């Protein structure tokens, strides 16, 4: 059974890899970066905001996989944004 995971732990893993979280500027939109969102007790979703979504998600997949997380890439229902499902093995 998967274990409990917290978005703050995923944030810390990505930050330790040198990645910056995204920030929203109402005048310019999203600055490139990651955003980790709690999606239940056993799952965190990671998005890349701003340009370079594909490259960003690939880099986050490698970083989080090396940190021991189980990472599955998918897309939100209805053709929505791409994201990563992060769980603990």
N, CA, C and O of each residue as an XYZ file, in Angstrom:
356
protein
N       0.842     -1.173      0.000
C       0.000      0.000      0.000
C       0.898      1.250      0.000
O       1.864      1.311      0.761
N       0.587      2.246     -0.845
C       1.379      3.473     -0.878
C       1.332      4.197      0.468
O       0.355      4.101      1.211
N       2.388      4.909      0.753
C       2.478      5.642      2.006
C       2.042      7.091      1.826
O       1.925      7.594      0.709
N       1.805      7.740      2.952
C       1.403      9.147      2.952
C       2.537      9.995      2.380
O       3.713      9.732      2.632
N       2.172     11.002      1.616
C       3.133     11.907      0.991
C       2.614     13.332      1.164
O       1.405     13.564      1.167
N       3.516     14.261      1.304
C       3.144     15.661      1.501
C       3.735     16.527      0.393
O       4.860     16.300     -0.053
N       2.961     17.523     -0.045
C       3.430     18.439     -1.085
C       4.688     19.175     -0.632
O       5.561     19.458     -1.453
N       4.795     19.488      0.656
C       5.987     20.201      1.142
C       7.252     19.370      0.958
O       8.325     19.926      0.723
N       7.142     18.039      1.061
C       8.305     17.171      0.852
C       8.712     17.146     -0.616
O       9.901     17.139     -0.937
N       7.725     17.132     -1.501
C       8.016     17.181     -2.944
C       8.632     18.537     -3.292
O       9.582     18.606     -4.072
N       8.089     19.617     -2.713
C       8.679     20.945     -2.907
C      10.139     20.954     -2.482
O      10.993     21.483     -3.195
N      10.429     20.373     -1.327
C      11.797     20.359     -0.809
C      12.727     19.563     -1.730
O      13.871     19.962     -1.949
N      12.242     18.443     -2.269
C      13.064     17.635     -3.176
C      13.388     18.408     -4.454
O      14.523     18.368     -4.928
N      12.413     19.104     -5.009
C      12.652     19.874     -6.232
C      13.538     21.092     -5.948
O      14.412     21.423     -6.749
N      13.315     21.750     -4.823
C      14.138     22.913     -4.473
C      15.592     22.500     -4.248
O      16.506     23.233     -4.625
N      15.815     21.335     -3.637
C      17.190     20.885     -3.405
C      17.890     20.529     -4.715
O      19.119     20.497     -4.777
N      17.113     20.265     -5.752
C      17.674     20.008     -7.081
C      17.931     21.279     -7.866
O      18.387     21.224     -9.008
N      17.642     22.429     -7.263
C      17.904     23.709     -7.910
C      16.755     24.261     -8.726
O      16.936     25.233     -9.459
N      15.575     23.664     -8.617
C      14.417     24.140     -9.370
C      13.682     25.210     -8.578
O      13.641     25.173     -7.348
N      13.109     26.152     -9.290
C      12.387     27.266     -8.671
C      10.882     27.037     -8.760
O      10.382     26.567     -9.782
N      10.153     27.370     -7.679
C       8.694     27.291     -7.764
C       8.156     28.404     -8.662
O       8.791     29.447     -8.821
N       6.998     28.174     -9.238
C       6.397     29.185    -10.108
C       5.789     30.296     -9.263
O       5.392     30.085     -8.117
N       5.727     31.470     -9.852
C       5.082     32.608     -9.209
C       4.216     33.292    -10.254
O       4.583     33.380    -11.426
N       3.059     33.775     -9.812
C       2.145     34.440    -10.731
C       2.275     35.948    -10.583
O       2.208     36.486     -9.478
N       2.459     36.615    -11.705
C       2.496     38.068    -11.755
C       1.277     38.498    -12.565
O       1.169     38.133    -13.736
N       0.356     39.262    -11.979
C      -0.867     39.623    -12.703
C      -0.615     40.393    -13.994
O      -1.454     40.376    -14.894
N       0.524     41.065    -14.098
C       0.830     41.827    -15.310
C       1.442     40.967    -16.417
O       1.248     41.244    -17.600
N       2.186     39.919    -16.027
C       2.941     39.140    -17.014
C       2.558     37.671    -17.079
O       2.995     36.968    -17.990
N       1.764     37.192    -16.151
C       1.385     35.784    -16.139
C       2.353     34.969    -15.289
O       2.986     35.493    -14.372
N       2.456     33.685    -15.605
C       3.270     32.777    -14.808
C       4.739     32.871    -15.185
O       5.103     32.856    -16.361
N       5.577     32.970    -14.148
C       7.012     32.778    -14.340
C       7.242     31.280    -14.388
O       6.573     30.541    -13.666
N       8.163     30.808    -15.212
C       8.403     29.368    -15.294
C       8.810     28.782    -13.943
O       9.570     29.387    -13.187
N       8.296     27.612    -13.666
C       8.648     26.915    -12.434
C       7.654     25.824    -12.127
O       6.667     25.638    -12.838
N       7.929     25.104    -11.052
C       7.055     23.995    -10.666
C       6.028     24.452     -9.638
O       6.189     25.471     -8.966
N       4.972     23.658     -9.545
C       3.942     23.865     -8.530
C       3.489     22.488     -8.065
O       3.012     21.687     -8.869
N       3.634     22.210     -6.780
C       3.217     20.925     -6.201
C       1.906     21.135     -5.454
O       1.790     22.038     -4.625
N       0.917     20.288     -5.757
C      -0.424     20.424     -5.192
C      -0.823     19.101     -4.534
O      -0.748     18.042     -5.157
N      -1.241     19.172     -3.290
C      -1.704     17.976     -2.585
C      -2.963     17.457     -3.253
O      -3.903     18.220     -3.478
N      -2.995     16.168     -3.575
C      -4.151     15.581     -4.254
C      -4.723     14.411     -3.461
O      -5.282     13.479     -4.038
N      -4.585     14.460     -2.180
C      -5.036     13.376     -1.311
C      -3.895     12.985     -0.386
O      -2.790     13.519     -0.493
N      -4.160     12.060      0.515
C      -3.133     11.659      1.484
C      -1.955     10.943      0.837
O      -0.840     10.995      1.355
N      -2.186     10.284     -0.273
C      -1.153      9.453     -0.868
C      -0.698      9.910     -2.252
O      -0.049      9.153     -2.974
N      -1.036     11.142     -2.625
C      -0.651     11.628     -3.952
C      -0.458     13.137     -3.954
O      -1.212     13.887     -3.335
N       0.580     13.553     -4.675
C       0.834     14.970     -4.942
C       0.912     15.116     -6.454
O       1.510     14.275     -7.127
N       0.318     16.168     -6.994
C       0.440     16.457     -8.421
C       1.431     17.593     -8.603
O       1.421     18.566     -7.849
N       2.295     17.463     -9.619
C       3.267     18.506     -9.928
C       2.970     19.026    -11.323
O       2.808     18.254    -12.268
N       2.901     20.350    -11.440
C       2.674     21.033    -12.709
C       3.885     21.898    -13.013
O       4.639     22.266    -12.112
N       4.066     22.219    -14.289
C       5.058     23.222    -14.682
C       4.283     24.390    -15.249
O       3.530     24.239    -16.210
N       4.470     25.559    -14.648
C       3.809     26.775    -15.119
C       4.764     27.560    -15.990
O       5.977     27.526    -15.784
N       4.217     28.265    -16.963
C       5.028     29.067    -17.860
C       5.518     28.257    -19.046
O       5.137     27.098    -19.206
N       6.363     28.860    -19.884
C       6.870     28.158    -21.058
C       7.795     27.011    -20.670
O       8.355     26.988    -19.574
N       7.942     26.067    -21.582
C       8.847     24.933    -21.361
C       8.237     23.809    -20.550
O       8.940     23.126    -19.806
N       6.933     23.611    -20.686
C       6.237     22.606    -19.889
C       6.810     21.204    -20.072
O       7.082     20.520    -19.085
N       6.996     20.769    -21.298
C       7.482     19.417    -21.556
C       8.860     19.197    -20.947
O       9.088     18.202    -20.258
N       9.766     20.116    -21.198
C      11.120     19.998    -20.663
C      11.101     20.034    -19.143
O      11.786     19.239    -18.500
N      10.331     20.939    -18.561
C      10.243     21.037    -17.108
C       9.745     19.752    -16.474
O      10.328     19.276    -15.500
N       8.675     19.183    -17.012
C       8.132     17.950    -16.443
C       9.116     16.789    -16.581
O       9.204     15.947    -15.688
N       9.849     16.736    -17.684
C      10.859     15.681    -17.850
C      11.959     15.821    -16.803
O      12.406     14.824    -16.237
N      12.393     17.043    -16.543
C      13.433     17.268    -15.540
C      12.926     16.937    -14.137
O      13.654     16.343    -13.342
N      11.693     17.311    -13.829
C      11.131     16.999    -12.515
C      10.974     15.493    -12.336
O      11.185     14.970    -11.242
N      10.603     14.793    -13.412
C      10.473     13.341    -13.343
C      11.803     12.707    -12.952
O      11.851     11.847    -12.072
N      12.879     13.131    -13.605
C      14.204     12.581    -13.303
C      14.623     12.916    -11.869
O      15.135     12.052    -11.157
N      14.414     14.140    -11.452
C      14.814     14.575    -10.107
C      14.044     13.829     -9.023
O      14.634     13.354     -8.053
N      12.727     13.728     -9.187
C      11.915     13.065     -8.174
C      12.130     11.555     -8.170
O      12.092     10.928     -7.112
N      12.353     10.970     -9.341
C      12.670      9.545     -9.404
C      13.973      9.239     -8.671
O      14.063      8.244     -7.953
N      14.982     10.089     -8.850
C      16.260      9.916     -8.164
C      16.109     10.096     -6.654
O      16.884      9.538     -5.877
N      15.109     10.878     -6.242
C      14.863     11.104     -4.813
C      14.030      9.979     -4.189
O      13.730     10.021     -2.996
N      13.658      8.980     -4.988
C      12.945      7.823     -4.467
C      11.436      7.861     -4.584
O      10.752      7.008     -4.019
N      10.909      8.827     -5.301
C       9.464      8.905     -5.499
C       9.051      8.093     -6.727
O       9.853      7.868     -7.634
N       7.804      7.662     -6.743
C       7.221      7.006     -7.909
C       6.500      8.090     -8.704
O       5.618      8.764     -8.173
N       6.869      8.263     -9.972
C       6.358      9.361    -10.796
C       5.645      8.794    -12.020
O       6.195      7.960    -12.740
N       4.419      9.255    -12.247
C       3.644      8.861    -13.427
C       3.161     10.134    -14.119
O       2.474     10.954    -13.510
N       3.518     10.294    -15.378
C       3.072     11.451    -16.161
C       1.689     11.161    -16.729
O       1.429     10.057    -17.208
N       0.805     12.152    -16.676
C      -0.503     12.017    -17.304
C      -1.022     13.400    -17.664
O      -0.298     14.392    -17.599
N      -2.288     13.442    -18.042
C      -2.913     14.699    -18.449
C      -4.247     14.815    -17.741
O      -4.935     13.815    -17.534
N      -4.612     16.023    -17.372
C      -5.882     16.233    -16.697
C      -7.028     15.829    -17.632
O      -6.887     15.903    -18.853
N      -8.157     15.404    -17.063
C      -9.290     14.984    -17.894
C      -9.741     16.080    -18.848
O      -9.620     17.270    -18.558
N     -10.254     15.658    -19.976
C     -10.782     16.587    -20.966
C      -9.713     17.312    -21.758
O      -9.962     18.398    -22.283
N      -8.520     16.728    -21.853
C      -7.454     17.357    -22.614
C      -6.804     18.518    -21.894
O      -6.244     19.413    -22.527
N      -6.875     18.507    -20.571
C      -6.305     19.594    -19.775
C      -4.792     19.552    -19.712
O      -4.133     18.941    -20.553
N      -4.266     20.203    -18.717
C      -2.818     20.345    -18.566
C      -2.135     19.023    -18.255
O      -2.724     18.113    -17.671
N      -0.879     18.946    -18.662
C      -0.065     17.796    -18.298
C       0.406     17.970    -16.855
O       0.590     19.091    -16.379
N       0.596     16.851    -16.172
C       1.025     16.883    -14.790
C       1.733     15.577    -14.435
O       1.725     14.619    -15.209
N       2.334     15.559    -13.273
C       2.977     14.357    -12.755
C       2.253     13.935    -11.491
O       2.009     14.759    -10.609
N       1.904     12.649    -11.396
C       1.365     12.069    -10.171
C       2.557     11.557     -9.375
O       3.323     10.729     -9.867
N       2.717     12.038     -8.160
C       3.839     11.626     -7.325
C       3.297     10.849     -6.143
O       2.406     11.313     -5.431
N       3.854      9.643     -5.942
C       3.499      8.817     -4.784
C       4.794      8.251     -4.199
O       5.873      8.398     -4.773
N       4.659      7.612     -3.064
C       5.783      6.900     -2.470
C       5.619      5.428     -2.812
O       4.517      4.887     -2.712
N       6.708      4.773     -3.215
C       6.598      3.343     -3.550
C       6.338      2.489     -2.330
O       6.220      1.269     -2.444
